[in-house]
Amino acid sequence: MDISAVLRSGHTKSNMMRIVRYVGNDPEKFAVLIDIFFNGEYRMTQRSAWAVNYCVQYHPELVKPYLNKCIDLLPDKEVHSAVRRNIVRLLQYVEIPRRLKGKVYSHCLDLIDDLKETVAVKVFAVSVATKIAKAEPALVRELQLVVKKHLPHTTVAFHKRSLDILSR
């Protein structure tokens, strides 16, 4: 299968699922897909992100070789918000290595606190930061402060996603 050709043919769920089934848990096929995600033009990046997320949801180990690169893109304001959104989304499904937890947590707080960031990015960042903070009471308190600061000015989705951390 030519993944690029399928992505060019349209942004549909059936195309995305064809790619996900084709990739399966094959690291070489995933490498082709994630290369499009990292290096494709905007439309191709956007379309590949959907399939990347499903592949990682079903087979989290596939993203391990690319985790550093994904995390390094989070603070990059030159990349489209769809890239950041899909990276924080896929981080929900991955066991983040201990050596990267601080970096990921810090990036997530910055995303939540950024007034120009999209709500979707913030919502997924809350989930990832909560996952990391659960083991550390000081991080829970810090995350609660950042989340509470934004509650009066955000959406229902942000409120709902924040309930877990706020109830601690």
TIRO-2110 file (N, C-alpha, C; in Angstrom, 1 decimal):
// TIRO-2110
0.8, -1.2, 0.0, N, 1, A
0.0, 0.0, 0.0, CA, 1, A
0.9, 1.2, 0.0, C, 1, A
0.5, 2.2, -0.8, N, 2, A
1.2, 3.5, -0.8, CA, 2, A
0.4, 4.4, 0.2, C, 2, A
0.9, 4.6, 1.4, N, 3, A
0.3, 5.4, 2.4, CA, 3, A
0.0, 6.8, 2.0, C, 3, A
1.0, 7.4, 1.3, N, 4, A
0.8, 8.8, 0.8, CA, 4, A
-0.3, 8.9, -0.1, C, 4, A
-0.4, 7.9, -1.0, N, 5, A
-1.5, 8.0, -2.0, CA, 5, A
-2.9, 7.9, -1.3, C, 5, A
-3.0, 7.0, -0.3, N, 6, A
-4.3, 6.9, 0.4, CA, 6, A
-4.6, 8.2, 1.1, C, 6, A
-3.6, 8.8, 1.7, N, 7, A
-3.8, 10.1, 2.4, CA, 7, A
-4.2, 11.2, 1.5, C, 7, A
-3.6, 11.2, 0.3, N, 8, A
-3.9, 12.2, -0.7, CA, 8, A
-5.3, 12.0, -1.2, C, 8, A
-5.8, 10.8, -1.2, N, 9, A
-7.2, 10.5, -1.8, CA, 9, A
-8.3, 11.1, -1.0, C, 9, A
-8.1, 11.5, 0.2, N, 10, A
-9.1, 12.1, 1.0, CA, 10, A
-9.0, 11.8, 2.5, C, 10, A
-9.5, 12.7, 3.3, N, 11, A
-9.4, 12.7, 4.8, CA, 11, A
-10.7, 12.0, 5.3, C, 11, A
-10.8, 10.7, 5.2, N, 12, A
-12.0, 10.0, 5.6, CA, 12, A
-11.6, 8.9, 6.6, C, 12, A
-12.6, 8.6, 7.4, N, 13, A
-12.4, 7.5, 8.4, CA, 13, A
-12.0, 6.2, 7.7, C, 13, A
-12.6, 5.9, 6.6, N, 14, A
-12.3, 4.6, 5.9, CA, 14, A
-10.9, 4.6, 5.5, C, 14, A
-10.4, 5.7, 4.9, N, 15, A
-9.0, 5.8, 4.5, CA, 15, A
-8.0, 5.6, 5.7, C, 15, A
-8.4, 6.3, 6.8, N, 16, A
-7.6, 6.2, 8.0, CA, 16, A
-7.5, 4.8, 8.5, C, 16, A
-8.7, 4.1, 8.6, N, 17, A
-8.7, 2.8, 9.1, CA, 17, A
-8.0, 1.8, 8.2, C, 17, A
-8.0, 2.0, 6.9, N, 18, A
-7.3, 1.2, 5.9, CA, 18, A
-5.8, 1.3, 6.3, C, 18, A
-5.3, 2.5, 6.6, N, 19, A
-3.9, 2.7, 6.9, CA, 19, A
-3.6, 2.0, 8.2, C, 19, A
-4.4, 2.2, 9.2, N, 20, A
-4.2, 1.6, 10.5, CA, 20, A
-4.1, 0.1, 10.4, C, 20, A
-5.1, -0.5, 9.7, N, 21, A
-5.0, -2.0, 9.5, CA, 21, A
-3.8, -2.4, 8.7, C, 21, A
-3.4, -1.7, 7.7, N, 22, A
-2.2, -2.0, 7.0, CA, 22, A
-0.9, -1.9, 7.9, C, 22, A
-0.8, -0.9, 8.7, N, 23, A
0.4, -0.7, 9.5, CA, 23, A
0.4, -1.8, 10.6, C, 23, A
-0.8, -2.0, 11.2, N, 24, A
-0.8, -3.0, 12.3, CA, 24, A
0.2, -2.7, 13.3, C, 24, A
1.0, -3.7, 13.7, N, 25, A
2.1, -3.5, 14.7, CA, 25, A
3.5, -3.6, 14.0, C, 25, A
3.5, -3.3, 12.7, N, 26, A
4.8, -3.3, 11.9, CA, 26, A
5.6, -2.0, 12.1, C, 26, A
6.7, -2.1, 12.7, N, 27, A
7.5, -0.9, 12.9, CA, 27, A
8.0, -0.2, 11.6, C, 27, A
8.2, -1.0, 10.6, N, 28, A
8.7, -0.4, 9.3, CA, 28, A
7.6, 0.3, 8.6, C, 28, A
6.4, -0.2, 8.6, N, 29, A
5.2, 0.5, 8.0, CA, 29, A
4.9, 1.7, 8.8, C, 29, A
5.0, 1.6, 10.2, N, 30, A
4.7, 2.8, 11.0, CA, 30, A
5.8, 3.9, 10.8, C, 30, A
7.0, 3.5, 10.5, N, 31, A
8.1, 4.5, 10.2, CA, 31, A
7.7, 5.3, 9.0, C, 31, A
7.1, 4.7, 8.0, N, 32, A
6.7, 5.4, 6.8, CA, 32, A
5.6, 6.4, 7.1, C, 32, A
4.6, 6.0, 7.9, N, 33, A
3.5, 6.8, 8.3, CA, 33, A
4.0, 8.0, 9.2, C, 33, A
4.8, 7.7, 10.2, N, 34, A
5.2, 8.8, 11.1, CA, 34, A
6.2, 9.8, 10.4, C, 34, A
6.9, 9.3, 9.4, N, 35, A
7.7, 10.2, 8.6, CA, 35, A
6.8, 11.2, 7.8, C, 35, A
5.7, 10.8, 7.4, N, 36, A
4.7, 11.7, 6.7, CA, 36, A
4.2, 12.7, 7.8, C, 36, A
3.9, 12.2, 9.0, N, 37, A
3.5, 13.1, 10.1, CA, 37, A
4.5, 14.2, 10.4, C, 37, A
5.8, 13.8, 10.5, N, 38, A
6.9, 14.7, 10.8, CA, 38, A
7.3, 15.6, 9.7, C, 38, A
7.2, 15.1, 8.5, N, 39, A
7.9, 15.8, 7.3, CA, 39, A
7.0, 16.2, 6.2, C, 39, A
5.7, 15.8, 6.3, N, 40, A
4.8, 16.1, 5.1, CA, 40, A
4.4, 17.5, 5.1, C, 40, A
3.8, 18.0, 4.0, N, 41, A
3.2, 19.3, 4.0, CA, 41, A
1.9, 19.3, 4.9, C, 41, A
1.4, 20.4, 5.2, N, 42, A
0.4, 20.6, 6.2, CA, 42, A
-0.8, 19.6, 6.0, C, 42, A
-1.4, 19.4, 4.9, N, 43, A
-2.5, 18.5, 4.7, CA, 43, A
-2.1, 17.1, 5.0, C, 43, A
-1.0, 16.7, 4.5, N, 44, A
-0.5, 15.3, 4.7, CA, 44, A
-0.2, 15.0, 6.2, C, 44, A
0.4, 16.0, 6.8, N, 45, A
0.6, 15.9, 8.3, CA, 45, A
-0.7, 15.7, 9.0, C, 45, A
-1.6, 16.6, 8.7, N, 46, A
-2.9, 16.6, 9.4, CA, 46, A
-3.6, 15.2, 9.1, C, 46, A
-3.6, 14.7, 7.9, N, 47, A
-4.3, 13.5, 7.6, CA, 47, A
-3.6, 12.3, 8.2, C, 47, A
-2.2, 12.3, 8.2, N, 48, A
-1.5, 11.2, 8.8, CA, 48, A
-1.6, 11.1, 10.3, C, 48, A
-1.9, 12.3, 11.0, N, 49, A
-1.9, 12.3, 12.4, CA, 49, A
-3.1, 11.4, 12.9, C, 49, A
-4.2, 11.4, 12.3, N, 50, A
-5.3, 10.6, 12.7, CA, 50, A
-4.9, 9.1, 12.7, C, 50, A
-4.3, 8.6, 11.7, N, 51, A
-3.8, 7.2, 11.6, CA, 51, A
-2.7, 7.0, 12.6, C, 51, A
-1.8, 7.9, 12.8, N, 52, A
-0.7, 7.7, 13.8, CA, 52, A
-1.3, 7.5, 15.2, C, 52, A
-2.3, 8.3, 15.5, N, 53, A
-3.0, 8.2, 16.8, CA, 53, A
-3.6, 6.9, 17.0, C, 53, A
-4.3, 6.4, 16.1, N, 54, A
-5.0, 5.1, 16.2, CA, 54, A
-3.9, 4.0, 16.3, C, 54, A
-2.9, 4.1, 15.5, N, 55, A
-1.8, 3.0, 15.5, CA, 55, A
-1.2, 3.0, 16.9, C, 55, A
-0.9, 4.2, 17.5, N, 56, A
-0.3, 4.3, 18.8, CA, 56, A
-1.3, 3.8, 19.9, C, 56, A
-2.6, 4.1, 19.7, N, 57, A
-3.6, 3.6, 20.7, CA, 57, A
-3.6, 2.1, 20.7, C, 57, A
-3.5, 1.5, 19.6, N, 58, A
-3.6, 0.0, 19.5, CA, 58, A
-2.2, -0.6, 19.8, C, 58, A
-1.1, 0.0, 19.5, N, 59, A
0.2, -0.5, 19.6, CA, 59, A
1.2, 0.6, 20.1, C, 59, A
1.1, 0.9, 21.4, N, 60, A
1.9, 2.0, 21.9, CA, 60, A
3.4, 1.9, 21.7, C, 60, A
3.9, 0.7, 21.6, N, 61, A
5.3, 0.5, 21.5, CA, 61, A
5.8, 1.0, 20.1, C, 61, A
5.0, 1.2, 19.2, N, 62, A
5.4, 1.7, 17.9, CA, 62, A
6.0, 3.1, 17.9, C, 62, A
5.6, 3.9, 18.9, N, 63, A
6.0, 5.3, 18.9, CA, 63, A
7.3, 5.5, 19.7, C, 63, A
7.7, 4.5, 20.4, N, 64, A
8.9, 4.6, 21.3, CA, 64, A
10.1, 5.2, 20.6, C, 64, A
10.5, 4.7, 19.4, N, 65, A
11.7, 5.3, 18.8, CA, 65, A
11.5, 6.8, 18.4, C, 65, A
10.3, 7.3, 18.4, N, 66, A
10.0, 8.6, 17.9, CA, 66, A
9.6, 9.6, 19.1, C, 66, A
9.6, 9.0, 20.3, N, 67, A
9.0, 9.8, 21.4, CA, 67, A
9.8, 11.1, 21.7, C, 67, A
11.1, 11.1, 21.6, N, 68, A
11.9, 12.3, 21.8, CA, 68, A
11.5, 13.4, 20.8, C, 68, A
11.4, 13.0, 19.6, N, 69, A
11.1, 13.9, 18.5, CA, 69, A
9.7, 14.5, 18.7, C, 69, A
8.8, 13.6, 19.1, N, 70, A
7.4, 14.1, 19.3, CA, 70, A
7.4, 15.1, 20.5, C, 70, A
8.1, 14.8, 21.5, N, 71, A
8.1, 15.7, 22.7, CA, 71, A
8.8, 17.0, 22.4, C, 71, A
9.8, 17.0, 21.6, N, 72, A
10.5, 18.2, 21.2, CA, 72, A
9.7, 19.1, 20.3, C, 72, A
8.7, 18.6, 19.7, N, 73, A
7.8, 19.4, 18.9, CA, 73, A
6.7, 20.2, 19.7, C, 73, A
6.5, 19.7, 20.9, N, 74, A
5.4, 20.3, 21.7, CA, 74, A
5.5, 21.9, 21.9, C, 74, A
6.7, 22.4, 22.2, N, 75, A
6.8, 23.8, 22.5, CA, 75, A
7.0, 24.6, 21.2, C, 75, A
7.1, 23.9, 20.0, N, 76, A
7.5, 24.6, 18.8, CA, 76, A
6.2, 25.3, 18.2, C, 76, A
6.2, 26.6, 18.3, N, 77, A
5.0, 27.4, 17.8, CA, 77, A
5.0, 27.5, 16.2, C, 77, A
6.1, 27.0, 15.6, N, 78, A
6.1, 27.0, 14.1, CA, 78, A
5.3, 25.8, 13.5, C, 78, A
5.1, 24.8, 14.3, N, 79, A
4.4, 23.6, 13.8, CA, 79, A
2.9, 23.9, 14.1, C, 79, A
2.1, 23.4, 13.2, N, 80, A
0.6, 23.6, 13.3, CA, 80, A
0.1, 23.0, 14.6, C, 80, A
-1.0, 23.6, 15.1, N, 81, A
-1.5, 23.2, 16.4, CA, 81, A
-2.0, 21.7, 16.3, C, 81, A
-2.4, 21.3, 15.1, N, 82, A
-2.8, 19.9, 14.9, CA, 82, A
-1.7, 18.9, 15.2, C, 82, A
-0.5, 19.3, 15.0, N, 83, A
0.7, 18.5, 15.3, CA, 83, A
0.8, 18.4, 16.8, C, 83, A
0.7, 19.5, 17.5, N, 84, A
0.8, 19.5, 19.0, CA, 84, A
-0.4, 18.7, 19.6, C, 84, A
-1.6, 18.9, 19.0, N, 85, A
-2.8, 18.2, 19.5, CA, 85, A
-2.6, 16.7, 19.4, C, 85, A
-2.2, 16.3, 18.3, N, 86, A
-2.0, 14.8, 18.1, CA, 86, A
-0.9, 14.2, 18.9, C, 86, A
0.1, 15.0, 19.1, N, 87, A
1.2, 14.5, 20.0, CA, 87, A
0.7, 14.3, 21.4, C, 87, A
0.1, 15.4, 22.0, N, 88, A
-0.4, 15.2, 23.4, CA, 88, A
-1.5, 14.1, 23.4, C, 88, A
-2.3, 14.0, 22.4, N, 89, A
-3.3, 13.0, 22.4, CA, 89, A
-2.6, 11.6, 22.4, C, 89, A
-1.6, 11.4, 21.6, N, 90, A
-1.0, 10.0, 21.6, CA, 90, A
-0.2, 9.8, 22.9, C, 90, A
0.2, 10.8, 23.6, N, 91, A
0.9, 10.6, 24.9, CA, 91, A
0.0, 10.0, 25.9, C, 91, A
-1.3, 10.1, 25.7, N, 92, A
-2.2, 9.5, 26.7, CA, 92, A
-2.1, 8.0, 26.7, C, 92, A
-1.7, 7.4, 25.6, N, 93, A
-1.7, 6.0, 25.4, CA, 93, A
-0.3, 5.4, 25.7, C, 93, A
0.7, 6.2, 25.9, N, 94, A
2.0, 5.7, 26.0, CA, 94, A
2.5, 5.8, 27.4, C, 94, A
3.3, 4.8, 27.8, N, 95, A
4.0, 4.9, 29.1, CA, 95, A
5.2, 5.7, 28.9, C, 95, A
5.2, 6.9, 29.4, N, 96, A
6.2, 7.9, 29.2, CA, 96, A
7.4, 7.5, 30.1, C, 96, A
8.6, 7.3, 29.5, N, 97, A
9.8, 6.9, 30.3, CA, 97, A
10.1, 8.0, 31.4, C, 97, A
10.6, 7.5, 32.5, N, 98, A
10.8, 8.3, 33.7, CA, 98, A
11.7, 9.5, 33.3, C, 98, A
12.7, 9.3, 32.5, N, 99, A
13.6, 10.4, 32.1, CA, 99, A
13.0, 11.5, 31.3, C, 99, A
11.8, 11.2, 30.8, N, 100, A
11.1, 12.2, 30.0, CA, 100, A
9.9, 12.9, 30.7, C, 100, A
9.5, 12.3, 31.8, N, 101, A
8.3, 12.8, 32.5, CA, 101, A
8.3, 14.2, 32.8, C, 101, A
9.5, 14.7, 33.4, N, 102, A
9.6, 16.1, 33.7, CA, 102, A
9.4, 17.0, 32.6, C, 102, A
10.1, 16.7, 31.5, N, 103, A
10.0, 17.5, 30.2, CA, 103, A
8.6, 17.5, 29.7, C, 103, A
7.9, 16.4, 29.6, N, 104, A
6.6, 16.3, 29.1, CA, 104, A
5.6, 17.1, 30.0, C, 104, A
5.8, 16.9, 31.3, N, 105, A
4.9, 17.6, 32.3, CA, 105, A
5.1, 19.1, 32.1, C, 105, A
6.3, 19.6, 32.0, N, 106, A
6.5, 21.0, 31.8, CA, 106, A
5.9, 21.5, 30.5, C, 106, A
6.1, 20.8, 29.5, N, 107, A
5.5, 21.2, 28.2, CA, 107, A
4.0, 21.2, 28.3, C, 107, A
3.4, 20.3, 29.0, N, 108, A
1.9, 20.2, 29.1, CA, 108, A
1.4, 21.4, 29.9, C, 108, A
2.1, 21.8, 31.0, N, 109, A
1.7, 23.0, 31.7, CA, 109, A
1.8, 24.2, 30.9, C, 109, A
2.9, 24.3, 30.1, N, 110, A
3.0, 25.5, 29.2, CA, 110, A
1.9, 25.5, 28.2, C, 110, A
1.5, 24.4, 27.6, N, 111, A
0.4, 24.4, 26.7, CA, 111, A
-0.9, 24.8, 27.3, C, 111, A
-1.2, 24.3, 28.5, N, 112, A
-2.4, 24.6, 29.3, CA, 112, A
-2.5, 26.1, 29.6, C, 112, A
-1.3, 26.6, 29.9, N, 113, A
-1.2, 28.0, 30.3, CA, 113, A
-1.2, 29.0, 29.2, C, 113, A
-1.0, 28.5, 27.9, N, 114, A
-0.9, 29.4, 26.8, CA, 114, A
-2.2, 29.9, 26.3, C, 114, A
-2.5, 31.2, 26.4, N, 115, A
-3.8, 31.7, 26.0, CA, 115, A
-4.1, 31.6, 24.5, C, 115, A
-3.1, 31.4, 23.7, N, 116, A
-3.3, 31.3, 22.3, CA, 116, A
-3.4, 29.9, 21.8, C, 116, A
-3.2, 28.9, 22.7, N, 117, A
-3.3, 27.5, 22.3, CA, 117, A
-4.8, 27.1, 22.2, C, 117, A
-5.0, 26.1, 21.3, N, 118, A
-6.4, 25.7, 21.1, CA, 118, A
-6.9, 24.9, 22.3, C, 118, A
-8.2, 24.8, 22.4, N, 119, A
-8.8, 24.1, 23.5, CA, 119, A
-8.4, 22.6, 23.5, C, 119, A
-8.5, 22.0, 22.3, N, 120, A
-8.2, 20.6, 22.1, CA, 120, A
-6.8, 20.3, 22.6, C, 120, A
-5.8, 21.1, 22.3, N, 121, A
-4.4, 20.8, 22.8, CA, 121, A
-4.4, 20.9, 24.3, C, 121, A
-5.1, 21.9, 24.9, N, 122, A
-5.1, 22.1, 26.3, CA, 122, A
-5.8, 20.9, 27.0, C, 122, A
-6.9, 20.4, 26.4, N, 123, A
-7.6, 19.3, 27.0, CA, 123, A
-6.7, 18.0, 27.1, C, 123, A
-6.1, 17.7, 26.0, N, 124, A
-5.2, 16.6, 26.0, CA, 124, A
-4.0, 16.8, 26.9, C, 124, A
-3.5, 18.0, 27.0, N, 125, A
-2.4, 18.3, 27.9, CA, 125, A
-2.8, 18.1, 29.3, C, 125, A
-4.0, 18.5, 29.7, N, 126, A
-4.5, 18.2, 31.0, CA, 126, A
-4.5, 16.7, 31.4, C, 126, A
-4.9, 15.9, 30.4, N, 127, A
-4.9, 14.5, 30.6, CA, 127, A
-3.5, 13.9, 30.8, C, 127, A
-2.6, 14.3, 30.0, N, 128, A
-1.2, 13.8, 30.1, CA, 128, A
-0.5, 14.3, 31.4, C, 128, A
-0.7, 15.6, 31.7, N, 129, A
-0.1, 16.2, 32.9, CA, 129, A
-0.7, 15.5, 34.2, C, 129, A
-2.0, 15.2, 34.1, N, 130, A
-2.6, 14.5, 35.3, CA, 130, A
-2.1, 13.1, 35.4, C, 130, A
-1.9, 12.4, 34.3, N, 131, A
-1.3, 11.1, 34.4, CA, 131, A
0.1, 11.1, 35.0, C, 131, A
0.9, 12.1, 34.7, N, 132, A
2.2, 12.2, 35.3, CA, 132, A
2.2, 12.7, 36.7, C, 132, A
1.3, 13.6, 37.0, N, 133, A
1.2, 14.2, 38.4, CA, 133, A
0.7, 13.3, 39.4, C, 133, A
-0.1, 12.3, 39.1, N, 134, A
-0.7, 11.4, 40.0, CA, 134, A
0.2, 10.8, 41.1, C, 134, A
1.5, 10.6, 40.7, N, 135, A
2.4, 10.0, 41.6, CA, 135, A
3.2, 11.0, 42.5, C, 135, A
2.9, 12.3, 42.3, N, 136, A
3.6, 13.3, 43.0, CA, 136, A
2.7, 14.4, 43.5, C, 136, A
2.4, 14.4, 44.8, N, 137, A
1.5, 15.4, 45.3, CA, 137, A
1.8, 16.9, 45.0, C, 137, A
3.1, 17.2, 45.0, N, 138, A
3.4, 18.6, 44.7, CA, 138, A
3.1, 19.0, 43.2, C, 138, A
3.2, 18.0, 42.3, N, 139, A
2.8, 18.2, 40.9, CA, 139, A
1.3, 18.4, 40.8, C, 139, A
0.6, 17.6, 41.6, N, 140, A
-0.9, 17.7, 41.6, CA, 140, A
-1.3, 19.1, 42.0, C, 140, A
-0.8, 19.6, 43.0, N, 141, A
-1.1, 21.0, 43.5, CA, 141, A
-0.8, 22.0, 42.4, C, 141, A
0.4, 21.9, 41.8, N, 142, A
0.8, 22.8, 40.8, CA, 142, A
-0.2, 22.8, 39.6, C, 142, A
-0.5, 21.6, 39.2, N, 143, A
-1.4, 21.4, 38.0, CA, 143, A
-2.8, 22.0, 38.4, C, 143, A
-3.2, 21.8, 39.6, N, 144, A
-4.5, 22.3, 40.0, CA, 144, A
-4.6, 23.8, 39.9, C, 144, A
-3.5, 24.5, 40.3, N, 145, A
-3.4, 25.9, 40.3, CA, 145, A
-3.5, 26.4, 38.8, C, 145, A
-2.8, 25.8, 37.9, N, 146, A
-2.8, 26.2, 36.5, CA, 146, A
-4.2, 26.0, 35.9, C, 146, A
-4.8, 24.8, 36.2, N, 147, A
-6.1, 24.5, 35.7, CA, 147, A
-7.2, 25.5, 36.2, C, 147, A
-7.2, 25.7, 37.5, N, 148, A
-8.1, 26.6, 38.1, CA, 148, A
-8.1, 28.0, 37.6, C, 148, A
-6.9, 28.5, 37.2, N, 149, A
-6.7, 29.8, 36.7, CA, 149, A
-7.5, 29.9, 35.3, C, 149, A
-7.6, 28.9, 34.6, N, 150, A
-8.2, 28.9, 33.3, CA, 150, A
-9.7, 28.5, 33.2, C, 150, A
-10.2, 27.9, 34.3, N, 151, A
-11.6, 27.5, 34.3, CA, 151, A
-12.6, 28.6, 34.0, C, 151, A
-12.5, 29.8, 34.5, N, 152, A
-13.5, 30.8, 34.2, CA, 152, A
-13.6, 31.2, 32.7, C, 152, A
-12.5, 30.9, 32.0, N, 153, A
-12.4, 31.4, 30.6, CA, 153, A
-12.3, 30.3, 29.5, C, 153, A
-12.7, 29.1, 29.9, N, 154, A
-12.6, 28.1, 28.9, CA, 154, A
-13.9, 27.3, 28.6, C, 154, A
-13.8, 26.2, 28.0, N, 155, A
-14.9, 25.4, 27.5, CA, 155, A
-15.4, 24.3, 28.5, C, 155, A
-16.5, 23.8, 28.2, N, 156, A
-17.0, 22.6, 28.9, CA, 156, A
-16.1, 21.4, 28.8, C, 156, A
-15.5, 21.2, 27.7, N, 157, A
-14.5, 20.1, 27.5, CA, 157, A
-13.4, 20.2, 28.4, C, 157, A
-12.8, 21.4, 28.6, N, 158, A
-11.7, 21.7, 29.5, CA, 158, A
-12.2, 21.4, 31.0, C, 158, A
-13.4, 21.9, 31.3, N, 159, A
-13.9, 21.7, 32.6, CA, 159, A
-14.0, 20.2, 32.9, C, 159, A
-14.6, 19.4, 32.0, N, 160, A
-14.8, 18.0, 32.2, CA, 160, A
-13.5, 17.3, 32.4, C, 160, A
-12.5, 17.6, 31.5, N, 161, A
-11.2, 16.9, 31.6, CA, 161, A
-10.5, 17.3, 32.8, C, 161, A
-10.8, 18.5, 33.4, N, 162, A
-10.1, 18.9, 34.6, CA, 162, A
-10.6, 18.4, 35.9, C, 162, A
-11.8, 17.7, 35.8, N, 163, A
-12.4, 17.3, 37.1, CA, 163, A
-11.6, 16.3, 37.8, C, 163, A
-10.9, 15.4, 37.1, N, 164, A
-10.0, 14.4, 37.8, CA, 164, A
-9.0, 15.0, 38.6, C, 164, A
-8.2, 16.0, 38.0, N, 165, A
-7.2, 16.6, 38.8, CA, 165, A
-7.7, 17.5, 39.9, C, 165, A
-8.8, 18.1, 39.7, N, 166, A
-9.4, 19.1, 40.7, CA, 166, A
-10.0, 18.3, 41.9, C, 166, A
-10.4, 17.1, 41.7, N, 167, A
-11.0, 16.4, 42.8, CA, 167, A
-9.9, 15.7, 43.7, C, 167, A
-8.7, 15.8, 43.4, N, 168, A
-7.6, 15.2, 44.2, CA, 168, A
-7.3, 16.1, 45.4, C, 168, A
END
